[in-house]
Amino acid sequence: MSLTEIEARIDQACIAAGRDRADVHLIAVSKVQPNERVQAVLSQGHRHFGENKVQEAAGKWPDFRAAFEDVKVDLIGPLQTNKARQAIELFDAIHSVDRPKLAKTLARLAQETGACPDLFIQVNTGEEPQKAGVIPSDADAFIADCRAMDLPVKGLMCLPPAHEEPSLHFALLAKIAERNGLAGLSMGMSGDFESAIALGATHVRVGSAIFGERDYG
């Protein structure tokens, strides 16, 4: 599949859902992808990318930002508090704010530096013990705590359980966002982004369908 095909599918999903295409952002997930593949997607005009690790992004994106204008890079993977300062410098948005300690660290650094990326709170909609994120019953309080620290919370993010119907989790995330007055919904990946768009996704994360399979070797 190609970037053009993914864009066409997003267009169709927006039409089917009666949504404005401009309200849905495609994040091309470039983690573990060789630079030549990333450059090829940049050369096609795409400018919004996602990375899982601070260290990998630090080695890749400063050069690409120097070569291409208007590039946006979001952190979609977990963030360790000791890498928070570097993350604030590197990323336009962080989609994985998942615990009070991280929120407090980001708030302190935002006060120190006078800058903070857009933030999405990760909600563990499946309440899976191995996954990061606040559980749904704690989400309202955590959102309020982050706002009380003047953090720029723009929305919510989820990663549905692998063997459950993702639309149930997308609908739950949308409900939490709506009652908290949050417009951003980072949800939906290669296999389910159409249903995410139907349920209000504003950011969909697509990787191997655009770049090809990753080689973790």
N, C-alpha and C positions, 0 to 999 in steps of 0.2 A: 504494500500500500504506500501511497505517497502523501506528501503534505497537501497537494491539490485535492486528492480524494478525501482526506480527512476534513478539509475546509468545506468541501461540497456536502459531506454528511452533516456537518454542523449547520450549514445553511438550511438543509432540509429539515433537520430537527427543530430549528428555530421557527421555520414556517409552520410545521405541524403543531407546534406548541403555541403559535400566535405570539412569538416573542421577537423583539428587536435583535437582529444579529449583532449589533454593536454592544449589546449587554453581555455577550458571552465571549470570554477570552480564552484562547487556546494557549496553554502552556506546553511547549515542546520540551519534554523531559530528556535532558541531554546527559544525565549521569552515566558514567562509564562509557561514554561514546567517544571515539577518536576525534581529534580536532578537525580532520578533513570532512567528516560527516556533519559536524556542527557548522563548519564553514559553508558547506553546500546548502544547508537549510537557511543560513543567514543570506546567502547569495540569491535565494529565491524570494527574499524580502521579508521573511518572518523575523520578528524582533522580540518575542516573549519566550523565555526559557525557564526551566526548573532544574535545580540541582539538589542532591540529597546530602552532600557533605560540604562543610565549609572549606576544608583543605583542598578538595578537588576544584571547587569553584575559584579559589584563590589562585590556583595554578593555571586556570583556563581563561577566565573572563576579563581580567584587566586588558589583555592584548586584544581580545575581540571587541571590547568597548572602544578601544582606541581606533580600531579599524572601521567599525560600523556605528552609525549614529542611532540614537533612540533605542538602544538595547535595554530590555528589562530582564533581570534575573531574580527569580524567587527561590527561597529555600523551602523545599517541600518535605525534607527529611528531618529527623530529630535534631535538636540543638542542645549541646552541652553548655552549661552556664559559663564554663571557662573559655568558650569560643564565642560568647555573645557579643563582645566588643568588635571582634573581627566580622561577625555576621552583620552588625549594624552598618559597618563600612562597605560591605560587599553587596548586600541584597536590597532590592526595591520592596520586597514583601517577605514576611516569614509566615508560613502556613502551619507551623507546628508549636504554637504556644500551648503547653500542655500541663503546666504545674505552677504553683505559687512561687517557688524559688526562682524559676526562670522569669516569671512576670516581674518579680521584684528586682532582679538583676537588670532586665531591660529598662525598667523605669528609672533605676539609678543611672544607667549609662545614657539614657535619653536626656536626663537632667544635666549630666556632665557635658555631653557633646552638643546638645541643642538639636539633635536629629534622631529620628526613629523611623524604620521602615513601616509600611502598613502591616498590621498584624491580623492573623486569623487564629482563632482558638480551635485547637484540635479536640474533637469530641469523640470518645470511644463509644460509638452508638451500639456496638455489639457487646459492650462490657467484657471484652476479652482480656484476661489477665496478662497476656504476653504483649499487649499493645499499649502504646502511650495514649494519652488523652484523658480529659475529665469525663466521668460518667454522666449520662444525661441528667440525672437527678441533682448533680452538683453544678451543672453548667450555668444556670442563672446567677448563682452566687459568685462563681468565678468571673463571669463577664462583668458583674457589678464591681468586684474587687479590682479588676484590670482598669475599668473606667475611672475608678476612684484614684488610681495612680496616674491618671492622665495619659494612659497608653492609647495609641490610635488603633483601636479595635475596629476592623472593617467587616469582619465576617467570621464564619465558622468553616472548619474542614473536617471531613471524615474519610475513613478507609473501611468500607463495609467488610464483614467477615466473608471469607472466600467462598463458603458453601451456603450462603443465605441469599435470598432475593435482595439485590442491592436497592431496589426502589423503595423498600420499606425503610431502609436506613436513610436514604435521601429525603424521604418525606418527613422522618423524625427530625433530621437536621434542619430542614426548612421551617418546621414548626417552632423549634427552639429559637432560630434566627428571627422569625417574625415576631414572636412575643417579646423579644429583646430589642426590636427596632434595628436589626442588622441587615444590610442589603447583600453582603457578600456571601456566596456559598461556593466553596472550593470542594467540588465532588464530581466523581465520574472520571473513568480512565478508559483505556483503549476498548475494552469489551462492553462498557455500559454507559458511555457518555451521552448517548441519545436519551436514555431514560432519565439521566441526571438533568439534562437540559429541560426535559418535559416537566421536571419537578423544581425548576428554578435555579439550576447551577449558573453561576456567573464566571467560574473558572474551571475548565476541564483540563486534565493532565494526561497527555498522550506521549508515549515514548517510542517503544520499538516499532509501532505501526508507522511512525514517521522516519525513524533513523535506521531501522533494521534491528535484528536481534543483537543483544549485548553479548560481548565476549568477556566473561569475568576471569578468564584464565590469567 
